[in-house]
Amino acid sequence: MTNSNRSKPVRAATLADVGRAAGVSAMAASAVLNGARTSSRIAAETRARILEAAARLRYRPNATARALVNRRMNTIGVTAVIGGGELNAYAMEIFTGILSAAAHANQNTTMFTLHDWGRDTARLQGWCDGRIDGMILIAPTLDLEAAKLLPTHTPFVALHANTVLPNVINIESDEERGAYEMVRHLISLGHRRIMHVSGNRGFIGAERRINGYKRALANAEIPFSESLLVPATYVGDTARAAMSAWLKRNAGQPLPDAVFCANDGIAIGCLEAFAELGLRVPDDISVAGFDDTLAARTTVPQLTTVRQPLQAMGTRAAEVLLSLIARHADGGVLDFPNPIVFPVEMVMRSSVAAARGSARIVPGNPPVRS
């Protein structure tokens, strides 16, 4: 039996509907409602009828049709690799800054996610099919061959790109200086046996932080020890595993006085590895991170870290992209520096303390300090 009470869907009003109601053509209705230049030729009385009809019919402009006329979707895209089951606090901080700038400029934002930059680069071409006006890449690890796949008809801005990308403005921070200043601070507190748990080797950001670490040691005439450079990735789980494995291999040997970590996620992984063995931070070992994400402010103890102004960098990326989009539309010339480099600063919290003498880890027992 048919349900006679079921309401039929109401069709959205079209320009043709508005035109009929106002007694004009759909073209005239379009000129008034879409702000075309020819609308100035339409009499005030006719314009009023069109606007009244549109309001009565609850006409809403078709965003796609308007975009075709204006050649702008008023939408920017953001692409990042999101995966591994772990919150990417770094990307979220940047994305917050992008959203803020986009909202201020009355722009929409669409998030696209990849599994792997190298394997999925071709997907970027599909996303640049007219649905967005430009794209921001968060920490892309594209090589030059993959970068050649980036479409040239769409403006791009990158944050912390792993290599120079043709026709892409890159926004980064002074990473080597941040690492240098943090390690120098640890040295000033009396720490001499300083470990560095790095990010992905070969990534330009990871190598810059390693260089800063080594330079601070060299300037203080502290010999670099390969055994104290522990490779990991920027994901906390891998850092915890790498630190746990190092502690197991070096049972009975002196602990580092302090650990400088390539990001806050790595630092949190180290905190977890130390807690599993009963090591106290900073009483037994000091820990410092890099980024100053929300995670750094919620650990126990709170992390001493190097602050990258991630939200401000995201905001700047959106502003630069919108300028590139405008230039792309009108053929103007913009002269941005490339890369755009943000300064960093140290943030002192309770995970770092002055040196208190070397300690050794004894499996199943509290650390022994000499």
TABELZI-V757632 format. One record per residue. N is the residue number from 1. OMEGA is omega as a letter, one per 20 degrees, with the letter a starting at -180 (999 if undefined). Layout:
# TABELZI-V757632
n & omega
N & OMEGA
N & OMEGA
This chain:
# TABELZI-V757632
n & omega
1 & a
2 & r
3 & a
4 & a
5 & a
6 & a
7 & r
8 & r
9 & a
10 & r
11 & r
12 & r
13 & r
14 & r
15 & r
16 & r
17 & r
18 & r
19 & r
20 & a
21 & a
22 & a
23 & r
24 & r
25 & r
26 & r
27 & r
28 & r
29 & r
30 & a
31 & a
32 & a
33 & r
34 & r
35 & r
36 & a
37 & a
38 & a
39 & r
40 & r
41 & a
42 & a
43 & a
44 & a
45 & r
46 & r
47 & a
48 & r
49 & a
50 & a
51 & r
52 & r
53 & r
54 & r
55 & a
56 & a
57 & a
58 & r
59 & r
60 & a
61 & r
62 & a
63 & a
64 & r
65 & r
66 & r
67 & r
68 & r
69 & a
70 & a
71 & r
72 & r
73 & a
74 & r
75 & r
76 & r
77 & r
78 & a
79 & r
80 & r
81 & r
82 & a
83 & r
84 & r
85 & a
86 & a
87 & r
88 & a
89 & r
90 & a
91 & a
92 & r
93 & r
94 & a
95 & r
96 & r
97 & r
98 & a
99 & a
100 & a
101 & r
102 & r
103 & r
104 & a
105 & a
106 & r
107 & r
108 & r
109 & r
110 & a
111 & r
112 & a
113 & r
114 & r
115 & a
116 & a
117 & a
118 & a
119 & a
120 & a
121 & a
122 & r
123 & r
124 & r
125 & a
126 & a
127 & r
128 & a
129 & a
130 & a
131 & r
132 & r
133 & a
134 & a
135 & r
136 & r
137 & a
138 & r
139 & r
140 & r
141 & a
142 & r
143 & a
144 & r
145 & r
146 & a
147 & r
148 & r
149 & r
150 & a
151 & a
152 & a
153 & a
154 & r
155 & r
156 & r
157 & r
158 & r
159 & r
160 & r
161 & a
162 & r
163 & r
164 & a
165 & a
166 & r
167 & r
168 & r
169 & a
170 & r
171 & a
172 & r
173 & a
174 & a
175 & a
176 & r
177 & r
178 & r
179 & a
180 & a
181 & r
182 & r
183 & r
184 & r
185 & r
186 & r
187 & a
188 & r
189 & r
190 & r
191 & r
192 & r
193 & a
194 & r
195 & r
196 & r
197 & a
198 & r
199 & a
200 & r
201 & a
202 & r
203 & a
204 & r
205 & r
206 & a
207 & r
208 & a
209 & r
210 & r
211 & r
212 & r
213 & a
214 & a
215 & r
216 & r
217 & a
218 & a
219 & r
220 & a
221 & r
222 & a
223 & r
224 & r
225 & r
226 & a
227 & a
228 & r
229 & a
230 & r
231 & r
232 & r
233 & a
234 & a
235 & a
236 & a
237 & r
238 & r
239 & r
240 & r
241 & a
242 & r
243 & r
244 & r
245 & r
246 & r
247 & r
248 & r
249 & a
250 & r
251 & a
252 & r
253 & r
254 & r
255 & r
256 & r
257 & a
258 & r
259 & r
260 & a
261 & a
262 & r
263 & a
264 & r
265 & r
266 & a
267 & r
268 & r
269 & r
270 & r
271 & r
272 & r
273 & r
274 & a
275 & r
276 & a
277 & r
278 & r
279 & a
280 & r
281 & j
282 & a
283 & a
284 & a
285 & r
286 & a
287 & r
288 & a
289 & a
290 & r
291 & a
292 & r
293 & r
294 & a
295 & a
296 & a
297 & a
298 & r
299 & r
300 & i
301 & r
302 & a
303 & q
304 & a
305 & r
306 & a
307 & r
308 & a
309 & a
310 & r
311 & r
312 & r
313 & r
314 & r
315 & r
316 & r
317 & r
318 & r
319 & r
320 & a
321 & a
322 & r
323 & r
324 & r
325 & r
326 & r
327 & a
328 & a
329 & a
330 & r
331 & r
332 & a
333 & r
334 & a
335 & r
336 & r
337 & r
338 & j
339 & r
340 & a
341 & r
342 & r
343 & r
344 & r
345 & r
346 & r
347 & a
348 & r
349 & a
350 & r
351 & r
352 & r
353 & r
354 & a
355 & a
356 & a
357 & a
358 & r
359 & r
360 & r
361 & r
362 & a
363 & r
364 & a
365 & r
366 & r
367 & r
368 & a
369 & a
370 & 999
